[in-house]
Amino acid sequence: MRKPFIAGNWKMNTNSASAVALAAGLARQLAGVETIDVAVCPPFLYLQSVAAALSASNIALGAQDVYFEGNGAFTGEVSVEMLKDCCCSYAIIGHSERRHVLGETDALINKKIAAAIAGGLLPIFCVGELLEDREAGKTTQVVADQVKKGLDGLCPERVQAVTIAYEPVWAIGTGRTATPAQAQEVHAMIRSLLEKLYGKDIARALRIQYGGSAKPSNTAELMSQPDVDGLLVGGASLKVEDFAAMVKAIA
């Protein structure tokens, strides 16, 4: 049985005070919740202060990105070691905004995933199609290609550290959400692909989150699908009441 996993991606939101207030509020609201894994991913600047606010809670800390080099002349980048030093357990890698706004390639994403695992971080590996891909009937082709290229070269032992997050790009921040049936169809395809790549046991064990305008009102319906193991939450993760309600609905 896969343990549900919900993560909040705060994106480029909050300031120092509001990040701490949000983390502290979640720590209070979710005290004692142990049946699911919960993480929040604040901006880099606030990782240490959020870590302090979460220190007595069961909420894990994640970063919104990571670089694949350990150190050196890479201005503006943040390494696995730096994130570990800030108490991070997870790193979001390959989010659609990194792909389509900032131009990240599958090859770069693959390097980041490999480096994260090697350094002891758990990747939340994002995949998902554009609206034109879905309308052209290319969802399976696009998502499968992203999965294969992102996990390229990972041995079965290391791939077990990965959580895959399916986020249809047309549903992120738009208010549109994939129907539970649409989410399940893609999640089942990803799990079938994982079985071909790594075998049935690993495919059954890996968690696949859904992301894309997930909110309290659709949490239960999305989570009712057999291959939806959790949620990667954007806007709703910025409100204590909304994110806590989603966690409690899953728990």
Order of alpha helices (4+ residues) and beta strands (2+ residues): beta-alpha-beta-alpha-beta-alpha-beta-alpha-alpha-beta-alpha-alpha-alpha-beta-alpha-alpha-beta-alpha-beta-alpha
